[in-house]
Amino acid sequence: MMTAHGKLRREKGSLAEYESQMKDLRAQLTDQIKILDSQVDVKQQQLSDLSEFLRRRGDIEAEYARALDKLTERFTHKTKKKEQWGQSVCQVWSVLLTQTRLESREHAALGDTCCNTLTQRLAHSTEDTHRLHKRSKEVGIQMQDELLKVTTELQMALKTYNQYHTDCLIAEGKLKEAERLEERHTGKSAELGLGQSSGQRRSSVKKIERLMEKRHGRVQETQLKCTKARNDYLLNLAAANAAMNKYYLQDVSTLIDCCDLGFHLSVDRVMRCYLSSRWRIQKTEETGLRQLDAAVTSLDQGGDRDALLQQHDSAFCLPFRFNYHPHEGDQVCEVSAESQVRYELETRFQQLQSRLASVTLETEEVSKTLKATLSALLDTMCESDTNPSPDVPSTLSHEPPGGNTIQKLTIAKRRANQQETETYYFTKVKEFLISSSLTFKLQAKHDLLHDAIQKAEAVDSDPSRTQCARSVRVRKSRPVSQFCHTLFTTDIVSYIQSSGQQIPVVVESCIRFINLHGLHHEGIFRVPGSQREVNLIRDAFERGDDPLSDSECDLDSVAGVLKLYFRGLEPPLFPYDSYSQLLECVQIEEVTEKAAQIKAIVSTFPRPLLIVMRYLFAFLNHVSQYSDENMMQPYNLAVCFGPSLLRGLDSDDAVARQPQVNELVKTMLLQHDAIFPSQSEQPGPVYEKHMTLEQEYCEPITEEGDGETEHLPSEDEWEAVAMFDYVARSPAELSFKLGELIILHSKASCDWWRGEVGGVKGLIPHKYISVLDGSERGKREEGGGGGSTGNLTVEDPQMENTTRMRVNSDSASLPGRQRGSEGSPNRKQPTSPATRHLPVSQERRHTLDTVRQAGFRPTDRPPFGQAERAPVDKDMISRQMNSVFKELLSRQPPVQQSALAALATPAVPAPSSASSTSSLPQAGPSAKKVGFGLRGRALFRPVD
């Protein structure tokens, strides 16, 4: 019985579980209906939103089309006024306008489609969706009712099965109780069998049997009913599960499909129509973009430049060349390299050649830098971050909040770098244009000078050209001043008043020297000279001498003396009380007004200062006009002269106000004609651009010849004789024998010469030779069979040292020569043996050819190393030298003539002499030692 009761409790639990499942099922079916209802609401909302979107999109497309059309019409009207359609950029512009016009039409068509066709279709779809959902809901409710009916039948079958099974269990329990009762009855009968009658036993057995039979029948009946109920329950269970599976796996999908019937198709048709319009627009855009891409690809900067130049030919065409206009019948129309300016032109040609080489190299370096900078600038402009590719999607929406700020900072930094690169690029462009323009100007001057010198060489080499006589001038030293007054570190006004010199001698002499020899000298006033030479020149001026009477002074040192003079003036050239007023004029930006204000201040200066300033600033302006060659622009000259000319009483602010001082001096240099009075307004010396040797300090000398050109030695060659035998110890040295004639070109060091022996060039030891002076050379020529009169003999060994021709170093043989470097453009190269006895003009021509080498040597002229040695006419040379000696001796004062006569005793009388000079008493110790030296213009003059 306890087991039967437990089974009953379990059956009640299973019924409760079924009840719970049925409840959950009904709730689930109810939720399905609600979900389907919500879905139809969502669909209707989607269709409504899509319709609203398309309507608004249509409005936008229509407005966009109208805007594009207005934009196209506006710029089409503008571009019709411009006649630049031959340029590639204008072609790009035309294609862009055409593509925009077509795009406007397509967008207008899309707007009409969206506003009318597509919105109407969507309204129909909304109505269809609502109607179909209503019918699908009815079918769904019916299917849910069928499912609930099946589950209800299953629940009833379960209850019936549980009831019959319970009855079966009760019947089985009663049968088991009957069996136990029978067993107890059988045991008692065996114990009481002896005293109980058989009838009683039979009656008990029959009762038990009937009870057992009744219980067995009841069990069989309940089992049969339970079996039928179980079978019915199992069948209903299978049917319910099958119905459940079908409903959830098939019917629900069918119901959803019924609800969505036509919805997706309607949306598909609408979107297909929209896509068709968009594809049509895209196809039009692609066609236009391909045309635009072709136009962009054909962009040609050079072609546009040429088209612009051709279109505006009148504005950009090359003007007519400037023609030479001779003044009042002047027949010379080319650069003349006559004898008087030949040396100057050759020197300038060498300087131009050096300057042109350096400027060309500088231009090439700037060009390389310019190309690299342009490449870097173009790369910066084409950075992918600043100009993103259309194939790369934008990632701005996916960046963190701070990412946009970082990107902005990166772009700002890149833009700053680009602007810095642009500034550097345009700086290099300016440098390149200026440098290349300078190269063209220098090349033009170089070629013109080259042609002029070649023509002069051709004239000099013409054997039919003879020279009977020529007149030259020798620069004499200035007379010694007759007054005692300090020249340097003094008051310039007091000096001018006491000396009577309107331009101080040091200013006039230095400016004249630089005008004659240094206007083309690179770095004049900027490159410092030798302090020792500056001191020597200064001391000579202080003694009243003119140390610049010859041309052997270093240009940089002369320029340094001029700056030293103005720097040492006390008070300075510009009075102290005008310092602040002049610097205030620098603040004026208008040039004419600034010059007028400066003139008003300068006009109050004393007349001597005005004359010196006018002279100085005119000279500095002239120097700046050759800045292409000497690299001294007005500002550079202002930097060099500003601190020397203009100083204040307070030296503390000198550095701070130096830029203003430089700007003031630059302005006065450029505007000197407007600032300083003219000669008619203020009489006095004025600076002349083209100077010559001063007439009052020049003495004409006529050199006579016999119809042939003079044969004077080169100023950079000397003859020497070997005092000992010498064997060369290296390939660079030369071997020679005792008494052999040696030609010296230049000093290599204090112990070695550069020269040649027998046409072979090399190094010669100084201690093994003796340099010949004029008299020794004459004696050697006389002994060689020439015979001449007038050759000088040295009786006193000390006098011999003084009369020996001075051997100048490499840095002192040419005017304007730079110190030190052998490769200086101003250095005159040693001449070959073939040119030793040529006339002065030919000697200089060969000197120039040595510098030019293969680049500028005429092709029909053999190299100098292969030139034949010219024959030497010693008689003619002796006659010419004696003629010059006699002329010079006749011009000497009586004291000097007596001293010179002592040196003029010939060593060996010559039969061809017209007269011989008798021996004179030796000059006393008080006599000034004089001799003869070859100077800068191949003239013999007395030297100290």
PASE-113262 format. One record per residue (C-alpha): residue in one letter; x, y, z. Coordinates in steps of 0.2 Angstrom, whole numbers, padded with zeros to 4 digits, always signed. Layout:
<nodes>
aXYZ/...
</nodes>
This chain:
<nodes>
m+0000+0000+0000/m+0014+0012+0004/t+0021+0009-0014/a+0004+0012-0022/h+0003+0028-0012/g+0020+0034-0018/k+0016+0030-0036/l+0000+0041-0034/r+0010+0056-0028/r+0022+0054-0043/e+0007+0054-0055/k+0000+0070-0047/g+0017+0078-0050/s+0017+0073-0068/l+0000+0081-0070/a+0005+0097-0062/e+0020+0097-0074/y+0009+0095-0089/e-0002+0109-0083/s+0013+0121-0081/q+0018+0116-0099/m+0001+0120-0106/k+0001+0137-0097/d+0018+0141-0104/l+0012+0136-0122/r-0003+0147-0121/a+0008+0162-0116/q+0020+0158-0129/l+0007+0158-0143/t+0000+0174-0136/d+0017+0182-0137/q+0019+0176-0155/i+0004+0186-0160/k+0010+0201-0152/i+0027+0199-0160/l+0019+0198-0177/d+0009+0213-0174/s+0024+0223-0168/q+0033+0217-0184/v+0020+0224-0195/d+0021+0240-0186/v+0040+0240-0189/k+0037+0237-0207/q+0025+0250-0209/q+0037+0262-0200/q+0051+0257-0211/l+0041+0260-0227/s+0035+0276-0220/d+0053+0282-0216/l+0059+0276-0233/s+0046+0285-0242/e+0050+0301-0232/f+0069+0298-0235/l+0066+0297-0254/r+0055+0312-0254/r+0068+0322-0245/r+0082+0315-0255/g+0072+0320-0270/d+0071+0337-0264/i+0089+0338-0260/e+0094+0330-0277/a+0083+0343-0286/e+0090+0357-0276/y+0108+0350-0279/a+0104+0349-0297/r+0098+0367-0298/a+0114+0373-0288/l+0125+0363-0300/d+0116+0371-0315/k+0118+0388-0307/l+0136+0385-0303/t+0140+0379-0321/e+0131+0393-0329/r+0140+0406-0318/f+0157+0400-0322/t+0153+0396-0340/h+0148+0414-0342/k+0165+0420-0334/t+0176+0408-0344/k+0169+0414-0360/k+0176+0431-0357/k+0194+0424-0355/e+0203+0420-0370/q+0215+0407-0363/w+0207+0391-0370/g+0223+0385-0377/q+0231+0381-0361/s+0229+0364-0353/v+0222+0371-0337/c+0208+0379-0346/q+0205+0362-0355/v+0203+0354-0338/w+0192+0368-0333/s+0181+0365-0348/v+0179+0347-0345/l+0175+0350-0327/l+0161+0362-0332/t+0154+0350-0345/q+0154+0335-0332/t+0146+0346-0319/r+0132+0351-0331/l+0129+0332-0335/e+0129+0328-0317/s+0116+0342-0314/r+0104+0334-0326/e+0106+0317-0319/h+0103+0323-0301/a+0087+0332-0307/a+0081+0316-0314/l+0085+0306-0298/g+0076+0319-0288/d+0060+0318-0299/t+0060+0299-0297/c+0062+0299-0278/c+0048+0312-0275/n+0035+0304-0287/t+0038+0287-0293/l+0046+0279-0278/t+0035+0287-0264/q+0019+0281-0273/r+0026+0263-0273/l+0030+0264-0255/a+0012+0270-0251/h+0005+0255-0260/s+0017+0243-0251/t+0011+0250-0234/e-0007+0247-0238/d-0003+0229-0244/t+0007+0225-0229/h-0007+0230-0217/r-0020+0220-0226/l-0009+0204-0228/h-0004+0205-0210/k-0022+0205-0204/r-0026+0189-0214/s-0010+0181-0209/k-0015+0184-0191/e-0032+0176-0193/v-0024+0160-0200/g-0011+0160-0186/i-0024+0161-0172/q-0033+0146-0180/m-0017+0136-0181/q-0014+0140-0163/d-0032+0135-0158/e-0029+0118-0167/l-0012+0116-0157/l-0021+0120-0141/k-0035+0107-0145/v-0022+0094-0147/t-0013+0098-0131/t-0029+0098-0122/e-0033+0080-0129/l-0016+0075-0123/q-0020+0082-0106/m-0036+0072-0105/a-0028+0056-0111/l-0015+0059-0098/k-0028+0060-0084/t-0037+0045-0090/y-0021+0035-0091/n-0017+0040-0073/q-0034+0036-0067/y-0034+0018-0074/h-0016+0015-0069/t-0021+0020-0051/d-0035+0008-0051/c-0023-0006-0058/l-0011-0002-0044/i-0025-0004-0031/a-0031-0020-0038/e-0014-0027-0038/g-0012-0022-0020/k-0028-0031-0015/l-0022-0046-0025/k-0006-0047-0015/e-0016-0045+0001/a-0027-0060-0004/e-0011-0070-0007/r-0004-0066+0010/l-0021-0070+0018/e-0021-0087+0009/e-0003-0091+0015/r-0008-0087+0033/h-0023-0098+0031/t-0013-0112+0025/g-0001-0111+0039/k-0014-0111+0052/s-0023-0125+0044/a-0007-0136+0046/e-0005-0131+0064/l-0024-0135+0068/g-0026-0149+0056/l-0028-0162+0069/g-0041-0154+0078/q-0051-0146+0064/s-0063-0156+0053/s-0060-0157+0034/g-0077-0148+0031/q-0071-0133+0039/r-0055-0133+0030/r-0064-0135+0013/s-0075-0121+0017/s-0061-0109+0021/v-0051-0114+0006/k-0066-0111-0006/k-0068-0094+0002/i-0050-0090-0001/e-0051-0096-0019/r-0066-0086-0023/l-0057-0071-0016/m-0042-0074-0026/e-0051-0077-0041/k-0061-0061-0039/r-0045-0052-0035/h-0037-0059-0051/g-0051-0054-0061/r-0051-0037-0055/v-0032-0035-0058/q-0034-0041-0076/e-0049-0029-0079/t-0039-0014-0072/q-0024-0019-0082/l-0034-0020-0098/k-0041-0003-0095/c-0024+0004-0090/t-0017-0003-0106/k-0030+0005-0117/a-0028+0022-0108/r-0009+0021-0109/n-0011+0017-0128/d-0022+0032-0130/y-0011+0043-0120/l+0004+0038-0130/l-0005+0041-0147/n-0011+0058-0141/l+0007+0062-0135/a+0014+0058-0152/a+0001+0068-0161/a+0004+0083-0149/n+0022+0082-0152/a+0020+0081-0171/a+0008+0095-0171/m+0020+0105-0160/n+0034+0102-0171/k+0025+0106-0187/y+0018+0122-0180/y+0035+0129-0173/l+0045+0122-0188/q+0034+0125-0202/d+0018+0134-0198/v+0026+0149-0189/s+0038+0152-0204/t+0023+0151-0216/l+0013+0163-0205/i+0028+0175-0205/d+0030+0173-0224/c+0012+0177-0226/c+0014+0193-0215/d+0029+0198-0226/l+0021+0193-0242/g+0026+0206-0255/f+0035+0217-0243/h+0053+0213-0248/l+0048+0213-0266/s+0041+0230-0265/v+0056+0237-0256/d+0067+0228-0269/r+0058+0236-0283/v+0059+0253-0275/m+0077+0252-0272/r+0081+0244-0289/c+0073+0260-0297/y+0083+0271-0285/l+0099+0261-0289/s+0096+0262-0307/s+0095+0281-0306/r+0111+0281-0296/w+0120+0269-0307/r+0115+0281-0322/i+0122+0295-0312/q+0138+0286-0308/k+0140+0280-0325/t+0139+0298-0331/e+0151+0304-0317/e+0163+0290-0322/t+0163+0295-0340/g+0165+0313-0335/l+0179+0308-0323/r+0188+0298-0336/q+0188+0314-0347/l+0193+0324-0333/d+0207+0312-0329/a+0213+0313-0347/a+0213+0332-0346/v+0222+0332-0329/t+0235+0319-0336/s+0238+0331-0351/l+0242+0346-0339/d+0258+0353-0346/q+0267+0367-0336/g+0279+0370-0350/g+0265+0370-0363/d+0255+0383-0353/r+0270+0394-0351/d+0274+0393-0370/a+0256+0397-0374/l+0255+0411-0362/l+0271+0418-0369/q+0264+0416-0387/q+0247+0423-0382/h+0255+0439-0375/d+0270+0440-0387/s+0270+0459-0386/a+0273+0459-0367/f+0285+0444-0366/c+0295+0445-0382/l+0314+0449-0381/p+0316+0468-0384/f+0328+0474-0397/r+0347+0474-0392/f+0355+0489-0386/n+0365+0496-0400/y+0381+0506-0397/h+0379+0524-0400/p+0396+0533-0403/h+0398+0550-0397/e+0400+0564-0410/g+0409+0554-0424/d+0419+0541-0413/q+0423+0527-0425/v+0429+0514-0412/c+0414+0502-0409/e+0423+0488-0400/v+0433+0485-0384/s+0451+0492-0388/a+0466+0483-0381/e+0479+0496-0386/s+0495+0496-0377/q+0490+0509-0364/v+0475+0498-0358/r+0481+0481-0363/y+0489+0477-0347/e+0473+0483-0337/l+0462+0472-0349/e+0473+0457-0347/t+0472+0459-0328/r+0454+0461-0328/f+0452+0446-0340/q+0461+0435-0328/q+0450+0441-0313/l+0435+0439-0323/q+0440+0421-0328/s+0443+0417-0310/r+0427+0425-0304/l+0417+0417-0318/a+0423+0400-0313/s+0419+0402-0295/v+0401+0409-0299/t+0398+0395-0311/l+0403+0382-0298/e+0392+0391-0285/t+0377+0392-0298/e+0379+0373-0301/e+0379+0370-0282/v+0364+0381-0280/s+0355+0372-0294/k+0358+0355-0286/t+0351+0361-0270/l+0336+0369-0279/k+0332+0353-0287/a+0332+0343-0271/t+0322+0357-0262/l+0309+0357-0276/s+0308+0338-0275/a+0305+0339-0256/l+0293+0353-0258/l+0282+0343-0270/d+0283+0328-0260/t+0276+0338-0245/m+0262+0345-0256/c+0257+0327-0261/e+0257+0320-0244/s+0243+0306-0243/d+0237+0313-0226/t+0234+0331-0232/n+0227+0324-0249/p+0219+0307-0245/s+0216+0295-0259/p+0197+0292-0264/d+0200+0273-0262/v+0204+0274-0244/p+0189+0276-0233/s+0188+0289-0220/t+0191+0284-0203/l+0186+0300-0194/s+0170+0291-0187/h+0180+0277-0180/e+0193+0288-0171/p+0194+0291-0152/p+0188+0308-0146/g+0206+0314-0145/g+0211+0307-0162/n+0204+0322-0171/t+0215+0334-0161/i+0231+0324-0164/q+0227+0324-0183/k+0225+0342-0183/l+0241+0345-0174/t+0250+0334-0186/i+0242+0343-0201/a+0247+0360-0193/k+0265+0354-0191/r+0266+0348-0208/r+0259+0364-0215/a+0272+0374-0205/n+0286+0362-0212/q+0279+0365-0229/q+0279+0384-0227/e+0297+0383-0221/t+0302+0373-0236/e+0294+0385-0247/t+0303+0399-0239/y+0320+0390-0242/y+0315+0385-0260/f+0311+0403-0265/t+0327+0409-0256/k+0337+0396-0267/v+0327+0402-0282/k+0332+0420-0279/e+0350+0414-0277/f+0350+0404-0293/l+0342+0417-0303/i+0354+0430-0297/s+0369+0419-0298/s+0364+0413-0316/s+0361+0431-0321/l+0378+0436-0314/t+0386+0421-0324/f+0378+0427-0340/k+0384+0445-0337/l+0402+0439-0333/q+0402+0427-0347/a+0397+0442-0359/k+0411+0453-0352/h+0423+0438-0353/d+0420+0434-0371/l+0421+0452-0376/l+0438+0454-0367/h+0444+0437-0374/d+0440+0443-0392/a+0448+0460-0389/i+0464+0452-0382/q+0465+0440-0396/k+0463+0453-0409/a+0477+0463-0401/e+0488+0448-0401/a+0484+0445-0419/v+0490+0463-0422/d+0505+0461-0411/s+0510+0445-0420/d+0509+0454-0437/p+0527+0456-0444/s+0522+0470-0455/r+0517+0481-0440/t+0532+0491-0434/q+0534+0504-0421/c+0545+0518-0424/a+0543+0527-0407/r+0531+0527-0393/s+0528+0539-0379/v+0525+0533-0361/r+0524+0541-0344/v+0534+0537-0328/r+0525+0540-0312/k+0536+0550-0301/s+0535+0551-0282/r+0525+0566-0275/p+0536+0580-0268/v+0539+0579-0250/s+0527+0590-0240/q+0534+0606-0234/f+0523+0607-0218/c+0523+0597-0203/h+0506+0590-0198/t+0500+0573-0193/l+0491+0564-0207/f+0483+0549-0197/t+0473+0550-0181/t+0470+0569-0183/d+0456+0581-0187/i+0453+0581-0205/v+0447+0599-0206/s+0463+0605-0198/y+0473+0595-0209/i+0465+0601-0225/q+0466+0619-0219/s+0484+0618-0215/s+0490+0608-0230/g+0479+0616-0243/q+0474+0599-0250/q+0456+0598-0252/i+0457+0579-0253/p+0470+0572-0241/v+0484+0564-0250/v+0481+0547-0243/v+0463+0547-0248/e+0467+0553-0266/s+0482+0541-0268/c+0473+0526-0261/i+0457+0529-0271/r+0467+0532-0287/f+0477+0516-0285/i+0461+0506-0282/n+0453+0514-0297/l+0468+0510-0308/h+0471+0492-0302/g+0457+0486-0289/l+0440+0490-0295/h+0438+0471-0301/h+0448+0464-0286/e+0437+0451-0277/g+0434+0456-0259/i+0441+0473-0260/f+0439+0482-0243/r+0433+0465-0236/v+0448+0455-0236/p+0461+0461-0224/g+0479+0466-0230/s+0496+0463-0223/q+0497+0473-0207/r+0516+0475-0210/e+0513+0482-0227/v+0499+0493-0220/n+0510+0500-0207/l+0524+0503-0220/i+0512+0513-0232/r+0505+0523-0217/d+0522+0528-0211/a+0527+0533-0229/f+0512+0544-0230/e+0516+0551-0213/r+0534+0556-0220/g+0526+0565-0234/d+0530+0552-0247/d+0518+0544-0259/p+0521+0525-0257/l+0508+0521-0271/s+0518+0530-0285/d+0522+0512-0292/s+0511+0498-0294/e+0519+0485-0282/c+0508+0487-0267/d+0496+0474-0262/l+0478+0480-0266/d+0471+0473-0249/s+0484+0483-0240/v+0480+0499-0249/a+0462+0497-0245/g+0466+0493-0227/v+0476+0510-0227/l+0461+0519-0233/k+0450+0512-0220/l+0463+0514-0207/y+0464+0533-0211/f+0445+0536-0209/r+0445+0525-0193/g+0458+0535-0185/l+0451+0552-0188/e+0446+0561-0172/p+0433+0568-0173/p+0426+0556-0186/l+0422+0561-0204/f+0404+0563-0198/p+0403+0575-0183/y+0397+0568-0167/d+0383+0580-0165/s+0375+0574-0181/y+0375+0555-0176/s+0358+0554-0168/q+0350+0565-0182/l+0357+0554-0196/l+0352+0538-0188/e+0334+0545-0186/c+0333+0547-0205/v+0335+0528-0207/q+0317+0525-0200/i+0310+0534-0215/e+0305+0521-0228/e+0302+0532-0243/v+0319+0533-0252/t+0317+0550-0259/e+0312+0558-0243/k+0325+0549-0233/a+0339+0556-0245/a+0332+0573-0244/q+0332+0573-0225/i+0350+0566-0225/k+0355+0580-0237/a+0347+0593-0226/i+0358+0587-0211/v+0374+0585-0222/s+0373+0602-0230/t+0376+0609-0213/f+0393+0601-0212/p+0409+0611-0216/r+0414+0613-0234/p+0430+0603-0232/l+0420+0588-0225/l+0407+0589-0239/i+0420+0589-0253/v+0429+0574-0245/m+0412+0565-0242/r+0407+0568-0260/y+0423+0561-0266/l+0423+0546-0255/f+0405+0541-0258/a+0406+0543-0277/f+0421+0532-0277/l+0412+0519-0266/n+0397+0519-0278/h+0409+0516-0292/v+0416+0501-0283/s+0399+0494-0280/q+0395+0495-0299/y+0408+0481-0301/s+0400+0470-0288/d+0397+0456-0301/e+0416+0455-0301/n+0422+0461-0284/m+0407+0454-0274/m+0406+0471-0265/q+0388+0476-0265/p+0383+0492-0257/y+0378+0484-0241/n+0395+0475-0240/l+0404+0492-0243/a+0393+0500-0229/v+0397+0486-0217/c+0416+0489-0221/f+0415+0508-0219/g+0401+0511-0207/p+0411+0509-0191/s+0425+0520-0198/l+0414+0535-0204/l+0401+0536-0191/r+0403+0535-0173/g+0394+0541-0157/l+0401+0548-0141/d+0394+0533-0132/s+0403+0518-0137/d+0391+0506-0127/d+0377+0507-0140/a+0389+0505-0155/v+0385+0487-0158/a+0366+0489-0155/r+0365+0504-0168/q+0377+0496-0180/p+0363+0490-0192/q+0356+0508-0193/v+0374+0514-0197/n+0376+0502-0211/e+0359+0506-0218/l+0363+0525-0217/v+0380+0522-0226/k+0371+0511-0239/t+0358+0524-0243/m+0371+0538-0244/l+0381+0527-0256/l+0367+0523-0267/q+0359+0541-0267/h+0376+0551-0266/d+0371+0561-0282/a+0355+0567-0273/i+0363+0570-0256/f+0379+0579-0260/p+0380+0595-0270/s+0387+0595-0288/q+0403+0603-0293/s+0393+0618-0299/e+0385+0620-0282/q+0400+0617-0272/p+0417+0619-0282/g+0430+0607-0278/p+0438+0590-0283/v+0426+0577-0289/y+0429+0558-0291/e+0432+0553-0309/k+0428+0535-0314/h+0441+0533-0327/m+0458+0539-0319/t+0475+0539-0326/l+0492+0543-0319/e+0492+0561-0313/q+0499+0573-0326/e+0508+0584-0314/y+0517+0568-0307/c+0521+0560-0324/e+0536+0562-0335/p+0534+0558-0353/i+0548+0547-0360/t+0550+0544-0379/e+0558+0528-0383/e+0565+0528-0400/g+0568+0513-0411/d+0575+0509-0428/g+0559+0503-0436/e+0557+0487-0426/t+0548+0484-0410/e+0557+0484-0393/h+0564+0469-0385/l+0563+0471-0366/p+0564+0457-0354/s+0549+0451-0345/e+0545+0459-0328/d+0543+0442-0320/e+0559+0434-0327/w+0577+0436-0322/e+0594+0429-0328/a+0606+0421-0316/v+0622+0412-0318/a+0627+0395-0310/m+0641+0398-0297/f+0644+0379-0294/d+0639+0363-0302/y+0623+0355-0296/v+0616+0338-0298/a+0597+0336-0296/r+0591+0325-0282/s+0573+0323-0287/p+0563+0324-0304/a+0557+0341-0299/e+0575+0349-0298/l+0586+0354-0312/s+0605+0350-0314/f+0617+0363-0321/k+0635+0366-0323/l+0646+0381-0317/g+0644+0396-0328/e+0628+0390-0336/l+0614+0403-0340/i+0598+0401-0330/i+0581+0409-0332/l+0572+0412-0316/h+0553+0414-0316/s+0547+0416-0298/k+0552+0412-0280/a+0546+0395-0274/s+0553+0398-0256/c+0567+0406-0247/d+0579+0393-0254/w+0572+0388-0271/w+0567+0396-0287/r+0556+0391-0301/g+0565+0393-0318/e+0572+0384-0332/v+0589+0378-0339/g+0591+0374-0357/g+0572+0375-0360/v+0568+0362-0346/k+0558+0369-0331/g+0560+0364-0313/l+0567+0370-0296/i+0584+0379-0294/p+0593+0381-0277/h+0596+0399-0273/k+0613+0396-0265/y+0621+0389-0281/i+0617+0404-0292/s+0620+0422-0294/v+0606+0434-0300/l+0612+0446-0314/d+0608+0464-0313/g+0608+0476-0328/s+0626+0479-0329/e+0631+0461-0327/r+0619+0456-0340/g+0627+0469-0352/k+0644+0463-0348/r+0639+0445-0352/e+0631+0450-0368/e+0646+0460-0373/g+0658+0445-0369/g+0646+0435-0380/g+0651+0445-0395/g+0638+0459-0395/g+0648+0474-0390/s+0639+0489-0383/t+0642+0506-0375/g+0634+0513-0360/n+0634+0497-0349/l+0637+0500-0331/t+0651+0493-0321/v+0650+0491-0302/e+0666+0495-0293/d+0659+0495-0275/p+0653+0478-0269/q+0640+0487-0258/m+0635+0497-0273/e+0633+0481-0283/n+0620+0475-0270/t+0610+0491-0272/t+0611+0492-0291/r+0606+0474-0293/m+0588+0472-0300/r+0576+0468-0286/v+0568+0451-0287/n+0550+0453-0282/s+0540+0439-0274/d+0525+0431-0283/s+0513+0442-0274/a+0521+0459-0279/s+0524+0457-0298/l+0507+0463-0304/p+0496+0477-0298/g+0481+0471-0289/r+0489+0455-0285/q+0482+0444-0271/r+0494+0438-0258/g+0500+0421-0255/s+0491+0408-0267/e+0499+0404-0284/g+0482+0401-0291/s+0476+0419-0288/p+0468+0426-0303/n+0479+0441-0302/r+0495+0432-0303/k+0504+0433-0319/q+0511+0416-0324/p+0529+0414-0329/t+0533+0415-0347/s+0541+0403-0358/p+0559+0405-0365/a+0552+0409-0382/t+0544+0425-0375/r+0559+0431-0365/h+0565+0443-0379/l+0548+0448-0386/p+0541+0465-0385/v+0531+0470-0369/s+0514+0468-0378/q+0519+0451-0384/e+0526+0446-0367/r+0509+0450-0359/r+0500+0441-0373/h+0510+0425-0369/t+0508+0428-0350/l+0489+0428-0354/d+0490+0412-0364/t+0499+0403-0351/v+0485+0407-0339/r+0471+0402-0352/q+0480+0386-0357/a+0470+0375-0369/g+0453+0383-0365/f+0457+0400-0373/r+0473+0397-0383/p+0470+0399-0402/t+0470+0382-0411/d+0482+0387-0424/r+0496+0391-0411/p+0507+0377-0404/p+0508+0374-0386/f+0520+0385-0376/g+0530+0369-0371/q+0533+0366-0390/a+0538+0384-0394/e+0554+0387-0402/r+0567+0398-0394/a+0568+0415-0402/p+0585+0421-0408/v+0592+0434-0398/d+0599+0450-0406/k+0611+0455-0392/d+0617+0471-0401/m+0600+0478-0403/i+0595+0474-0385/s+0611+0483-0379/r+0608+0498-0390/q+0590+0500-0383/m+0595+0498-0365/n+0609+0511-0367/s+0597+0523-0375/v+0586+0521-0360/f+0600+0523-0348/k+0606+0539-0357/e+0589+0546-0356/l+0587+0543-0338/l+0605+0549-0334/s+0601+0565-0343/r+0586+0568-0332/q+0594+0565-0315/p+0600+0579-0303/p+0618+0584-0303/v+0621+0575-0287/q+0613+0559-0293/q+0622+0560-0310/s+0639+0560-0301/a+0634+0545-0291/l+0627+0536-0306/a+0642+0540-0317/a+0653+0531-0305/l+0643+0516-0309/a+0644+0518-0328/t+0662+0513-0332/p+0661+0500-0345/a+0670+0484-0341/v+0677+0481-0359/p+0677+0495-0372/a+0667+0490-0388/p+0673+0495-0405/s+0655+0499-0410/s+0652+0512-0396/a+0651+0530-0402/s+0660+0535-0386/s+0665+0528-0370/t+0662+0534-0352/s+0677+0537-0342/s+0679+0531-0324/l+0672+0543-0311/p+0677+0544-0293/q+0667+0533-0282/a+0652+0541-0274/g+0654+0546-0256/p+0646+0538-0241/s+0633+0552-0240/a+0627+0549-0258/k+0611+0540-0259/k+0612+0522-0266/v+0602+0521-0282/g+0600+0508-0295/f+0589+0503-0309/g+0574+0491-0308/l+0561+0484-0319/r+0544+0490-0313/g+0526+0486-0316/r+0524+0494-0333/a+0541+0488-0340/l+0549+0505-0338/f+0566+0508-0330/r+0566+0521-0316/p+0577+0525-0301/v+0572+0515-0285/d+0578+0516-0267/
</nodes>
